[in-house]
């Protein structure tokens, strides 16, 4: 029976006043009954607009049709033909701006919960399947992948399934890139990421950690070692700051450092000796998903007051609506149309406050964008002991600086052609290292595309 409800089947969540004190996953996932009920809302449109909205072109109506019949493992097999990280994407992808934004059901109500169903299917597979080695015939060709974030993992998985001998080089001691250092446990449990990495290893992919390519080895040395192509998926890990007075005070963090100490180095667990100031009053500067993650982590570290300072209005905030809603439920305070101008410290060099000005939006310019402008005489100070700058990242310059012939643009992004190849022959790149900071699924799409192009080159077809 079709389910013609205009609303998605609700997802169970932890109570906000309980979850803001722990790092357990907030969203609890669908039961089998909930998943079937939600899948029955899909109209199985012939023109499949949802699939066109997916950066990796998952056959969405096909997998949802299997869920509706209760064939959950069959649904998983359909998803993984295109998407090598379904448990991750089901949790962190902005489906509302991609596949779900194209859903016909959204015309008169809420879209089908595609992301929720993808998460359910992946979790069902993890819970009910037995890990086994994959027997794929090797083709005798070797490819190196630099970076084990979503772009690198997607490229490695695609190549491995085509028979390539793939080695992934990761700078940190744990594979997963931004999935392990950037996204908190309560949004993406690290056991999920580990399972996806283990699945890659079962495909025969080798992963070498603590390998900073550009320092320990160069790209040229990788070619000398016998690799026939290299994919660069190093992400955008260089944090940006505002350039205002006081950014060097003790208690000022980039969001990268703050989240890495918490997520990868487990600063929230007493048995880990990770240095971090336990904030009491903290300001998070920025309005994206990273700012929401930092704010919600600060609350869980015991902060009494957490302020998100954003220079535009709520309507312009780039973070996912779900993340903003969850942050508000967890008693995070939003300071809209507010911009920092100075971080204030005491005689010991520690943060004591953040000086801000109120903003107002100008009339729309030619692009329709309303620019925030300062309201004269509007300065005020918020008392805080910590400040986290979450205003974006740029690609790390280390690899391009130590690689002859690898061209970058004025923003430090690696330049590629339509085939994802860089200015250096047989070196390909994708994800945030090329586009600047973007979404997990777009990075995965770039990795998958590059793998296809590498295959063509090695076969002499490109």
C-alpha positions as CSV (number, residue, x, y, z in Angstrom):
1,X,0.0,0.0,0.0
2,X,1.4,3.4,-0.9
3,X,1.9,5.8,2.0
4,X,0.5,9.2,0.8
5,X,1.4,11.1,4.0
6,X,2.8,14.5,3.2
7,X,5.2,14.2,6.1
8,X,8.3,12.1,6.5
9,X,8.2,9.3,9.0
10,X,9.7,10.9,12.1
11,X,13.3,9.9,13.2
12,X,13.7,9.2,16.9
13,X,16.3,11.3,18.7
14,X,17.9,11.6,22.1
15,X,16.2,14.2,24.3
16,X,18.1,17.5,23.8
17,X,18.7,18.0,27.6
18,X,20.3,14.6,27.9
19,X,22.3,14.5,24.6
20,X,23.9,17.9,25.2
21,X,25.8,16.2,28.0
22,X,27.1,13.2,26.0
23,X,28.7,12.3,22.7
24,X,26.3,9.5,21.8
25,X,24.6,9.7,18.4
26,X,21.8,12.2,18.4
27,X,19.6,10.6,15.7
28,X,18.7,7.0,16.6
29,X,17.7,5.7,13.2
30,X,14.6,4.0,11.8
31,X,13.3,0.7,12.8
32,X,12.4,-1.8,10.1
33,X,8.8,-0.8,10.3
34,X,9.6,2.9,10.1
35,X,11.9,2.3,7.1
36,X,9.2,0.3,5.1
37,X,6.6,2.9,6.0
38,X,8.8,5.8,4.7
39,X,9.9,3.9,1.6
40,X,6.2,3.4,0.7
41,X,5.9,7.2,0.3
42,X,8.1,7.0,-2.9
43,X,6.2,7.3,-6.1
44,X,8.9,5.6,-8.1
45,X,8.9,8.4,-10.8
46,X,9.8,7.3,-14.3
47,X,12.1,10.3,-14.8
48,X,13.9,9.8,-11.5
49,X,14.6,13.5,-10.6
50,X,16.2,12.4,-7.2
51,X,18.9,10.4,-9.0
52,X,19.8,13.5,-11.1
53,X,20.3,15.4,-7.8
54,X,22.7,12.8,-6.4
55,X,26.4,13.7,-7.1
56,X,27.3,10.0,-7.4
57,X,24.0,9.0,-9.2
58,X,22.7,6.4,-6.8
59,X,19.7,4.5,-8.3
60,X,17.5,6.0,-5.5
61,X,14.0,4.7,-6.6
62,X,15.4,1.2,-7.1
63,X,16.9,0.9,-3.6
64,X,13.8,2.5,-2.0
65,X,11.6,0.0,-3.9
66,X,13.5,-2.8,-2.3
67,X,13.2,-1.3,1.2
68,X,9.4,-1.0,0.7
69,X,9.4,-4.8,0.0
70,X,11.5,-5.5,3.1
71,X,14.5,-6.5,0.9
72,X,17.1,-4.5,2.9
73,X,20.3,-6.3,1.8
74,X,19.2,-6.0,-1.9
75,X,18.8,-2.2,-1.3
76,X,22.3,-2.0,0.1
77,X,23.8,-3.8,-2.9
78,X,22.0,-1.2,-5.2
79,X,23.4,1.7,-3.2
80,X,26.9,0.5,-3.1
81,X,27.1,0.1,-6.9
82,X,27.6,3.9,-6.9
83,X,28.2,4.9,-3.3
84,X,31.0,3.3,-1.3
85,X,30.2,5.1,2.0
86,X,26.4,4.8,2.5
87,X,26.4,4.7,6.3
88,X,28.4,8.0,6.2
89,X,26.3,9.7,3.5
90,X,23.1,8.7,5.2
91,X,24.2,10.7,8.2
92,X,26.0,13.8,7.0
93,X,25.0,14.5,3.4
94,X,22.9,17.6,2.8
95,X,20.1,15.6,1.1
96,X,17.8,18.5,1.4
97,X,19.9,20.5,-1.1
98,X,20.5,17.5,-3.4
99,X,18.5,14.3,-4.0
100,X,15.6,15.3,-1.7
101,X,15.3,18.8,-3.2
102,X,14.3,17.1,-6.5
103,X,11.7,14.7,-5.0
104,X,8.2,15.1,-6.5
105,X,6.7,14.5,-3.0
106,X,8.2,17.8,-1.9
107,X,5.9,19.8,-4.2
108,X,3.0,19.4,-1.8
109,X,4.7,18.3,1.4
110,X,8.0,16.9,2.6
111,X,10.3,14.9,0.4
112,X,10.8,11.2,0.8
113,X,13.5,10.7,3.6
114,X,16.1,9.4,1.2
115,X,19.0,10.1,3.6
116,X,17.3,8.4,6.5
117,X,16.5,5.3,4.3
118,X,20.1,5.2,3.1
119,X,21.4,5.3,6.7
120,X,18.9,2.5,7.7
121,X,19.9,0.2,4.8
122,X,23.7,0.7,5.6
123,X,23.2,0.1,9.3
124,X,21.1,-3.0,8.6
125,X,23.8,-4.4,6.4
126,X,26.5,-3.7,9.1
127,X,24.3,-5.4,11.7
128,X,23.3,-8.5,9.7
129,X,26.2,-9.3,7.3
130,X,29.4,-11.1,8.1
131,X,32.5,-9.4,6.9
132,X,34.3,-11.4,4.2
133,X,37.3,-10.9,1.9
134,X,36.4,-9.8,-1.6
135,X,38.0,-11.8,-4.4
136,X,38.7,-9.4,-7.2
137,X,41.1,-10.3,-10.0
138,X,44.0,-7.9,-10.0
139,X,44.9,-6.2,-13.3
140,X,48.6,-5.7,-12.5
141,X,48.5,-1.9,-12.2
142,X,49.3,0.2,-9.2
143,X,47.7,3.6,-8.2
144,X,48.5,5.8,-5.2
145,X,45.9,7.8,-3.4
146,X,47.0,10.7,-1.1
147,X,44.5,11.3,1.6
148,X,41.9,9.0,3.2
149,X,39.0,11.4,3.5
150,X,35.8,10.8,1.5
151,X,37.3,11.8,-1.8
152,X,40.3,9.5,-1.4
153,X,38.3,6.6,-0.1
154,X,35.8,6.9,-2.9
155,X,38.6,6.9,-5.5
156,X,40.4,4.0,-3.9
157,X,37.2,1.9,-3.6
158,X,36.3,2.5,-7.3
159,X,39.8,1.6,-8.5
160,X,40.0,-1.5,-6.3
161,X,36.8,-2.9,-7.6
162,X,38.2,-2.5,-11.1
163,X,41.2,-4.7,-10.1
164,X,43.8,-2.0,-9.3
165,X,46.4,-2.4,-6.6
166,X,45.7,0.7,-4.6
167,X,47.7,2.2,-1.7
168,X,46.2,5.1,0.3
169,X,48.6,7.4,2.1
170,X,47.2,9.2,5.2
171,X,49.0,11.9,7.1
172,X,47.3,11.2,10.4
173,X,47.5,8.0,12.5
174,X,43.9,7.1,11.7
175,X,42.3,6.8,8.3
176,X,39.1,8.7,7.5
177,X,40.2,12.3,7.0
178,X,37.6,14.9,7.9
179,X,35.2,12.0,8.8
180,X,37.3,11.2,11.9
181,X,38.9,14.6,12.8
182,X,36.1,17.0,11.8
183,X,32.7,15.5,12.3
184,X,31.7,14.8,16.0
185,X,30.9,11.4,17.3
186,X,27.3,12.4,18.0
187,X,26.7,13.0,14.3
188,X,29.0,10.3,12.9
189,X,30.1,7.5,15.2
190,X,33.7,6.6,14.5
191,X,32.8,2.9,14.5
192,X,30.9,3.7,11.3
193,X,33.9,5.2,9.6
194,X,36.1,2.4,10.8
195,X,33.7,-0.1,9.3
196,X,33.8,1.7,5.9
197,X,37.6,1.7,6.0
198,X,37.7,-2.0,6.9
199,X,35.4,-2.7,4.0
200,X,38.0,-0.9,1.7
201,X,40.7,-3.1,3.2
202,X,38.6,-6.2,2.3
203,X,38.8,-5.0,-1.3
204,X,42.5,-5.3,-1.0
205,X,43.3,-1.6,-0.5
206,X,46.5,-0.9,1.5
207,X,46.4,2.0,3.9
208,X,49.6,3.6,5.2
209,X,49.1,6.1,8.1
210,X,51.5,8.7,9.4
211,X,52.6,9.3,5.8
212,X,52.9,13.0,5.0
213,X,53.3,13.0,1.2
214,X,55.3,16.1,0.3
215,X,57.6,15.5,3.3
216,X,58.2,11.8,3.9
217,X,57.8,11.0,0.2
218,X,57.3,13.1,-2.8
219,X,54.9,12.4,-5.7
220,X,57.9,11.8,-8.0
221,X,59.2,9.2,-5.6
222,X,55.8,7.5,-5.7
223,X,56.2,7.2,-9.4
224,X,59.7,5.9,-8.9
225,X,58.3,3.2,-6.6
226,X,56.2,1.9,-9.4
227,X,52.8,3.7,-9.1
228,X,51.4,4.5,-12.5
229,X,49.0,7.2,-11.4
230,X,48.5,9.3,-8.3
231,X,45.2,10.8,-7.0
232,X,45.4,13.8,-4.6
233,X,42.5,14.0,-2.2
234,X,44.1,16.0,0.6
235,X,41.1,18.1,1.4
236,X,41.0,21.7,2.7
237,X,42.7,21.5,6.1
238,X,44.3,25.0,6.4
239,X,42.1,27.1,8.7
240,X,41.2,30.7,8.1
241,X,41.3,33.5,10.6
242,X,39.7,37.0,10.5
243,X,42.9,39.0,11.1
244,X,41.4,40.9,14.1
245,X,43.4,41.8,17.2
246,X,43.6,39.1,19.9
247,X,43.6,36.0,17.7
248,X,46.9,34.8,19.2
249,X,45.5,34.8,22.8
250,X,45.3,31.6,24.8
251,X,41.9,30.1,24.4
252,X,41.5,31.0,20.7
253,X,41.2,28.0,18.5
254,X,40.6,27.3,14.8
255,X,37.7,25.0,14.4
256,X,40.1,22.5,12.9
257,X,42.2,22.3,16.0
258,X,39.2,22.4,18.4
259,X,37.4,19.6,16.6
260,X,40.5,17.5,16.0
261,X,41.4,17.5,19.7
262,X,37.9,16.5,20.5
263,X,37.1,14.0,17.8
264,X,40.4,12.4,16.8
265,X,42.3,12.9,20.1
266,X,39.3,12.2,22.3
267,X,39.6,15.2,24.6
268,X,36.1,14.6,25.9
269,X,37.2,11.3,27.5
270,X,39.1,11.4,30.8
271,X,41.3,8.5,29.9
272,X,42.9,10.5,27.0
273,X,45.6,13.0,27.9
274,X,44.6,15.6,25.3
275,X,45.2,19.2,26.2
276,X,42.2,21.4,25.7
277,X,40.7,24.3,27.8
278,X,37.4,23.2,29.2
279,X,35.3,26.3,28.3
280,X,32.8,27.9,30.5
281,X,31.6,30.7,28.2
282,X,32.6,30.2,24.5
283,X,32.0,32.1,21.3
284,X,31.9,30.2,18.0
285,X,32.5,32.6,15.0
286,X,30.8,31.4,11.8
287,X,27.5,30.0,10.5
288,X,28.3,26.7,8.7
289,X,28.1,23.1,9.7
290,X,31.5,23.3,11.2
291,X,30.4,26.1,13.5
292,X,27.4,24.0,14.6
293,X,29.7,21.1,15.3
294,X,32.1,23.2,17.4
295,X,29.3,24.8,19.4
296,X,27.6,21.5,20.2
297,X,31.0,20.0,21.2
298,X,31.7,22.9,23.5
299,X,28.3,22.4,25.2
300,X,29.2,18.7,25.7
301,X,32.5,19.7,27.2
302,X,30.6,21.4,30.0
303,X,30.3,25.0,28.7
304,X,27.5,26.9,30.5
305,X,27.0,29.5,27.7
306,X,27.8,28.9,24.0
307,X,27.3,31.7,21.5
308,X,27.3,31.3,17.7
309,X,28.3,34.7,16.3
310,X,27.2,35.1,12.7
311,X,27.3,38.4,10.7
312,X,24.2,37.7,8.6
313,X,20.7,36.8,9.4
314,X,19.2,33.3,10.1
315,X,18.0,33.1,6.5
316,X,21.5,33.4,5.1
317,X,23.1,30.9,7.5
318,X,24.7,28.2,5.4
319,X,24.5,25.3,7.9
320,X,22.0,22.5,7.4
321,X,18.6,23.4,8.9
322,X,18.7,20.2,10.9
323,X,22.0,21.1,12.5
324,X,20.8,24.6,13.4
325,X,17.6,23.1,14.9
326,X,19.6,20.6,16.9
327,X,21.9,23.3,18.2
328,X,19.0,25.5,19.3
329,X,17.4,22.5,21.0
330,X,20.7,22.0,22.9
331,X,20.6,25.5,24.3
332,X,23.1,27.1,22.0
333,X,22.5,30.9,21.7
334,X,22.6,32.5,18.3
335,X,23.9,36.0,17.9
336,X,22.7,36.9,14.3
337,X,23.8,40.1,12.5
338,X,26.8,40.3,14.8
339,X,30.5,40.5,13.8
340,X,33.7,40.3,16.0
341,X,36.2,43.1,15.8
342,X,38.5,42.2,18.6
343,X,39.3,39.4,21.1
344,X,40.1,40.8,24.5
345,X,42.6,39.2,26.9
346,X,43.9,39.7,30.4
347,X,47.5,40.3,31.6
348,X,48.3,36.6,31.5
349,X,47.4,36.4,27.8
350,X,44.1,34.5,28.2
351,X,40.8,35.3,26.5
352,X,38.3,37.3,28.7
353,X,35.9,38.6,26.1
354,X,35.0,39.2,22.4
355,X,34.2,42.7,21.2
356,X,31.5,42.7,18.5
357,X,29.5,45.2,16.4
358,X,25.9,44.8,15.2
359,X,25.3,44.5,11.5
360,X,22.5,45.3,9.1
361,X,21.9,44.0,5.6
362,X,22.1,46.4,2.7
363,X,19.8,46.4,-0.3
364,X,20.4,43.4,-2.6
365,X,23.3,43.9,-5.1
366,X,23.2,42.8,-8.8
367,X,23.5,39.1,-7.7
368,X,20.7,39.4,-5.2
369,X,23.1,39.2,-2.3
370,X,22.6,41.5,0.7
371,X,25.9,42.7,2.1
372,X,26.2,43.0,5.9
373,X,27.3,46.5,6.9
374,X,28.3,47.8,10.4
375,X,25.7,49.8,12.4
376,X,27.6,52.8,13.8
377,X,28.1,53.0,17.6
378,X,26.9,49.4,18.1
379,X,30.0,48.0,19.8
380,X,29.5,45.6,22.7
381,X,31.4,42.9,24.6
382,X,30.5,39.3,25.3
383,X,32.3,37.8,28.3
384,X,33.9,34.5,27.1
385,X,37.0,32.4,28.0
386,X,37.3,30.7,24.7
387,X,36.8,31.6,21.0
388,X,36.6,29.2,18.1
389,X,37.1,30.5,14.6
390,X,34.9,28.5,12.2
391,X,35.0,30.7,9.1
392,X,36.3,28.2,6.6
393,X,39.4,26.4,5.4
394,X,41.7,26.5,2.4
395,X,43.7,23.6,0.9
396,X,47.0,22.8,2.7
397,X,49.9,24.2,0.6
398,X,52.4,21.6,1.7
399,X,52.0,19.1,-1.1
400,X,51.9,21.7,-4.0
401,X,54.9,23.5,-2.5
402,X,56.9,20.2,-2.6
403,X,55.7,19.0,-6.0
404,X,57.4,20.3,-9.2
405,X,54.9,21.1,-12.0
406,X,51.7,21.0,-9.9
407,X,49.8,24.2,-10.5
408,X,47.5,25.9,-8.1
409,X,45.2,29.0,-8.3
410,X,45.3,32.2,-6.2
411,X,43.4,30.4,-3.4
412,X,45.7,27.5,-3.2
413,X,43.4,25.1,-5.0
414,X,44.9,22.5,-7.3
415,X,44.0,23.2,-10.9
416,X,42.6,20.3,-12.9
417,X,41.2,19.8,-16.4
418,X,37.9,18.2,-17.3
419,X,39.3,14.8,-16.7
420,X,40.5,15.7,-13.2
421,X,44.1,15.5,-14.3
422,X,46.5,18.2,-12.9
423,X,49.2,20.0,-14.8
424,X,51.5,17.1,-13.8
425,X,51.0,14.1,-16.0
426,X,49.2,11.1,-14.5
427,X,48.5,13.1,-11.3
428,X,44.8,13.6,-10.7
429,X,43.1,15.6,-7.9
430,X,39.6,16.2,-6.6
431,X,37.5,17.0,-3.6
432,X,38.2,20.0,-1.4
433,X,41.8,20.2,-2.6
434,X,40.4,21.3,-5.9
435,X,37.0,22.9,-5.1
436,X,37.7,24.4,-1.6
437,X,35.7,23.2,1.3
438,X,32.5,21.5,0.2
439,X,30.3,18.5,1.1
440,X,31.3,14.9,1.7
441,X,29.2,13.6,-1.2
442,X,30.7,16.1,-3.7
443,X,34.2,15.0,-2.7
444,X,33.1,11.4,-3.2
445,X,31.8,12.2,-6.6
446,X,35.1,13.8,-7.5
447,X,37.0,10.8,-6.3
448,X,34.8,8.4,-8.3
449,X,35.1,10.5,-11.4
450,X,38.9,10.6,-11.2
451,X,39.1,6.9,-10.7
452,X,37.2,6.4,-14.0
453,X,39.6,8.8,-15.7
454,X,42.7,7.0,-14.3
455,X,41.3,3.7,-15.6
456,X,41.0,5.2,-19.0
457,X,44.5,6.6,-19.0
458,X,46.1,3.4,-17.9
459,X,44.2,1.4,-20.4
460,X,45.2,3.9,-23.1
461,X,41.7,5.1,-23.7
462,X,42.1,8.6,-22.5
